[in-house]
Amino acid sequence: MKKLILIAIVACLAPWSNSATAQNLIVKNFGASDSLQKFPPHTAILNVVQGNKPLSATSVHEDEKVNVIIQFSSPPKSSVKGLSSSKSTAASKQQSSFISNISAMHPTTVVSRRFTEVLNAMAITVSKKEIGAIAQEPGVQRVYEDKKVSALAVTTPSAIDSPSSDEDSDSSGGNGIKIGVIDTGIDYLHEAFGGGFGPGFTVAGGYNFVTNNPDPRDDNGHGTHVAGIIAGNAPSFKGVAPHARLYAYKVLDANGNGSMSTVIAAIEQAVKDSVQIINLSLGTSDGDPDDILSQAVDQAVEAGVVVVVAAGNDGDYGTIDSPGAAREALTVGATNAENSVASFSSRGPSNKIYGCKPDIVAPGESILSAKMNGGYIAMTGTSMAAPFVAGAAALLKQRHPEWNAYQIRDALIASTRDLHAPIFSEGRGKLDTARISTVSATVSPSTISFGFDNPSIAKWNRGDTVLISNLSSTPKTYSIKNSSPAPGITVVVSPTTFSIDANGSQNVAVELSADNTVLPDNAVFPLGYGGNLLAISDADTLTIPYVFFKGSVFQISFNETPFQVLIHDGKKNAFYYNPSGTFLSAFVPPGTYDIVTTFTGSAYVVKENINTKDSLDFKVNRSQASHEVVVSPTDENDSAFVTAGSNMTYSYIEALRHTASGISEVTLGGGNVETQSLDQKMFFSDMSPRYSFGYALNIQMGNSRSYTYDVELDTGITSAHTVAFTSSDFKRIDFKYDVDSTTPRIFPVIWSAFAPSSGVVAVTYFDGNSAPLTYPFMQTGYYTRRTSIDFPILHFREAYKY
């Protein structure tokens, strides 16, 4: 189609030309390349503009069905061992009550899984708009997104390494140890696993949680490769612990993808099956040590299972996956063929708590193992490093069957060699299986994180306790020394000298003090300060690293993943974040900030005048956007629109704007009208008159008639209200397009644009199936009279000929 010149233009912003396709939502970023994007009806595009740069856009749908995990307040079974049966069934009773309630109040909700072993929780499918009400049900502690998890393997270079252990040269290790492989399944017909499934074979049991059947055979290849590293046993190939027994829990599909709820189901089954070690070579981005999957891992460790987790393959600092971020997980990064930390290996710290992850690293580049459907193949990733450690855990558990999960984990961490890399890269070092049998002492926790030092506090103090265990048969006497702390950092330990009996242990209190008048702020997030405590005896020297970060870091928890978070000081500093989870650590210069959180479905929570000198930890809940603002359009005759069977389309634009600075967030959308009501709903927390909100809605009655509604709220929002229109609000404009009569037909397009000083963004929706305009190309438009000209939302028209 060719764009035509108009006679009537409300506001002309920039020229544009593109081919029209039926039923398209068009978003245009002026000053940048134009974009044509297709979305289903009744979706919205959320777009953020900073300066002259549109930062992001995504489609949302309030009625969309989403998968969530409901956590209840009563403890799971594994937390109430030894209590009465009535106590241990409290979780089941609480869940039954919840199901009874939602069946009546939310009948479209579907319950997919129930958990009572390591979590008191339930996986359900529900529409997004119902989540808030379900979160208020009795006994509900929190609602988590049932996020996607994926296998953690990457492309393989040419060089090949072997997974076999140096600790048991006769390759007889792991006998009698049960290891759960939670992955894509295992090709148990492979020669490396004895060619069968069930008792008497290497793969002794398992379950397929993807299709809910008892056959966990692999259809991807990832799980088979992982399992071979752990316990492959063939004449030409040996895993680290070839005599261990594997339990295959298939939670990832043929594409290597799954969900948190499916992984949790497998963890619960592994605990029920009395496995001693679990391997998780999978994860989801934005690792949170308190998300529901990390909690499941921590609880499994509490129940006695060693849980080994791949760190992730993101490569940068602060990119540890979940559940690798779990506090009690043994989190494993990868080394390369040059015996250094691989470039792809995710680095710490873990989110929220500045946790020291990974714990250790192991070979993860070009590791040879079993290939699905036969043969062997090399693969690369932290997926390959984790099973190396899981196999080593089996060797250690075989040697010390009386040790609990924490002792196994701490001894493996002690069996490492320092690669002299940053602690957030290598953890405590590379696992050396040859040292497993020689470990004579452990430290728990192996590394101390003191968290975040708020620079507004003149003297910042934190404390922790470590447990030093003597695993040898003779007493040891240790003296604690601090290895060269930075100026302004003081570390005091108590006791400083102590003796530990054979197979005994000693708690040591560690107190750190930072003089913030001397100690500079850290310049690059998340790399902070660190040092080492040395516990020295005649027989050995134990190193206890400690870390913390000094700087203004907002620690924000959300009840659901927000679309956008804007932190700004109303002047020069404005920071935009798109969290992929329900927690955000935001490093900002000292000062006073507003925090604007936008949730999908036009919900805005604004927290104003937050000073970094105050507490930086707080929660943002979607329900805080409690003021409902309804825009209720009617036509020029004060009549409601009849939408049933009509050929109507709509497009809208809305913006929340910090008036003084112009810093804004913009929401755009449109589609075919398929609902009985055209009422438009937005939700807001309390906000002062420092913010204004603008909204514009275009309704097209085919191509012959259109309506444009403008709303501006510029005196703050402290209550709910409805914006209605009457006939006196409308101004009628008859448009005649200057098109020669020889043109058979044209297609008009109505744009709405948000136009601050720069970064104009506009939206329109057109339906190519509507009847076109024909000569004399007349169109009637109705515009509501604007109460203010201050808010920069404008409208203009273009026409295209077929």
Buried (B, 14 or more C-beta within 10 A) or exposed (E): BEBBEBEBEBEEBEEBEBEBEEBBBBBBBBEEEBEEEEBEBBBBBBBBBBEBEBBEBBBBBBEBEBBBBBBBEBBBBBBBEEEEEEBBBBBBEBBEBBBEBBEEEBEEBEBBBBBBBBBBBBBBBBBBBBBBEBBEBEBBEBBBBBBEBBBBBBEBEEEBBBBBBEBBEEBBBBBEBBBBBBBBBBBBBBBBBBEEBEEEBBBBBBBBBBEEEEEBBBBBBBBBBBBBBBBBBBEEBBBBBBBBBBBBBBBBBEEBBBBBBBBBBBBBBBBEBEBBBBBBBBBBBBBBBBBBBBBBBBBBBBBBBBBBBBBBBBBEBBBBBBBBBBBBBBBBBBBBBEEBBBEBBBBBBBBBBBBBBBBBBBBBBBBBBBBBEEEBBBBBBBBBBBBBBBBBBBBBBBBBEEBBBBBBBBBBBBBBBEBEBBBBBBBBBBBBBEBBEEBBBBBBBBBBBBBBBBBBEEEBEBEBEBBBBBBBEEEBEBEBEBEEBEEBBBBEBEEEEBEBEEEEBBEBEBBBBBEBEEBEBBEEBBBBBBBBBBBBBEEBEBBBBBBBBBBBBBBBBBBBBBBBBBBBBBEEEBBBBBBBBBBBBBBBEBBBBBBBBBBBBBBBBBBBEBEBBEEBEEEBBBBBBBBBBBBBBBBBEEEEBEBEEEBBBBBBBBBBBBBEBBBBBBBBBBBBBEEEEBBBBBBBBBBEEBBBBBBBBBBBBBBEBBBBBBBBBBEBBEEEEEBEBEEEBBEEBEBEBEBEEEBEBBBBBBBBBBBBEEBBBBBBBBBBEBEBBBBEBEBBBBBBEBEEEEBBBBBBBBBBBE
